[in-house]
């Protein structure tokens, strides 16, 4: 006669359970170490490729686009406009209430010479917003090329966002500005610069993966 209740299988020895858990932990540790090495390698590559100087300063484009965030960016944009490197200057991410004359005074530029050719954008709060705001303005103006002015450490992420927001036929000339407090040579020795580069690298990864995965 077959018993109604089958006996339960014996529990595995504690040593076998511990061995399985240890094997899983080692695999997870290995994966974590591999990801850490990849992240560190990417960080070093990112820091190495931060532009040290503007690219092709003599090129003429339809527009100059400045992303707010530092007075040196505005000065570079006004200097480029005064030198005839574009027909118009678009400043993205301006605080509401700030007008062109106020920005010109900040940069010590000559209002009468440049005021007619400067356009301010007030709707952007971040780099994604800068790219979207600029794309709308470029389309309205019928422009097909721009010189992008921003800080050197911010340029890689800006290019990712702008190339995603703008049509493929729009030419972007990067114009990296060197902030005086960002020390790229031996950056790991400077706590402020190192923290800035690590933070910007993480934001760059998020932007790159977001667009690569179609998110």
Residue pairs with C-beta under 8 A, 6 or more apart in sequence:
42 201
42 205
43 197
43 198
43 201
46 156
46 197
46 200
46 201
46 204
47 184
47 187
47 197
47 201
49 156
50 152
50 153
50 155
50 156
50 176
50 184
50 197
51 152
51 155
51 174
51 176
52 152
52 176
52 178
52 184
53 176
53 178
54 76
54 174
54 175
54 176
54 177
55 173
55 174
55 175
55 176
56 173
57 85
57 175
58 85
59 85
59 147
59 173
60 84
60 85
60 86
61 85
61 86
61 145
61 146
61 147
61 171
61 173
62 86
62 87
62 88
62 138
62 141
62 143
62 144
62 145
62 146
63 86
63 87
63 88
63 89
63 90
63 138
63 141
63 143
63 145
63 146
63 147
64 77
64 80
64 81
64 85
64 86
64 88
64 89
64 90
64 146
64 147
64 149
64 175
65 89
65 90
65 91
65 92
65 134
65 146
65 147
65 148
65 149
66 73
66 74
66 76
66 77
66 89
66 90
66 91
66 92
66 149
66 150
67 73
67 92
67 93
67 127
67 130
67 148
67 149
67 150
67 154
67 158
68 74
68 91
68 92
68 93
68 94
69 93
69 150
69 151
69 154
70 151
70 177
70 179
71 106
71 107
72 151
72 177
72 178
72 179
72 180
73 149
73 150
73 151
73 177
74 91
74 103
74 106
74 107
75 107
75 108
75 109
76 149
76 175
76 177
77 89
77 91
77 149
78 89
78 104
78 107
78 109
78 114
80 86
80 89
80 147
80 149
80 175
81 88
81 89
81 114
81 117
81 118
82 109
82 110
82 113
82 114
85 147
86 146
86 147
87 117
88 117
88 118
88 119
88 141
88 143
89 114
89 117
89 118
89 119
90 119
90 120
90 121
90 134
90 137
90 146
91 103
91 118
91 119
91 120
91 121
92 121
92 124
92 129
92 130
92 133
92 134
93 121
93 124
93 125
93 129
93 130
93 133
94 103
94 120
94 121
94 122
95 122
96 122
98 120
99 120
100 111
100 115
100 118
100 120
101 111
101 115
103 118
103 120
104 110
104 111
104 114
104 115
104 118
105 111
119 137
121 130
121 133
121 134
121 137
123 129
123 133
124 130
124 132
124 133
127 154
127 157
127 158
127 161
127 207
128 161
128 207
130 158
130 161
130 162
131 158
131 161
131 162
131 164
131 165
131 166
132 165
134 146
134 162
134 165
134 166
135 162
135 165
135 166
138 144
138 146
138 166
138 170
143 170
144 169
144 170
144 171
145 170
145 171
145 172
145 173
146 170
146 171
146 172
146 173
147 172
147 173
147 175
148 155
148 158
148 159
148 162
148 172
148 173
148 174
148 175
149 175
149 177
150 158
150 175
150 176
150 177
151 176
151 177
151 178
151 179
151 182
152 176
152 177
152 178
152 179
152 182
152 184
153 179
153 182
153 196
153 197
153 200
154 200
155 174
155 176
156 200
156 204
157 200
157 203
157 204
157 207
159 172
159 174
160 204
160 207
160 208
160 211
161 207
162 172
163 172
164 211
166 172
178 184
181 192
181 193
182 193
182 196
183 190
183 193
184 193
187 193
187 194
187 197
188 194
209 215
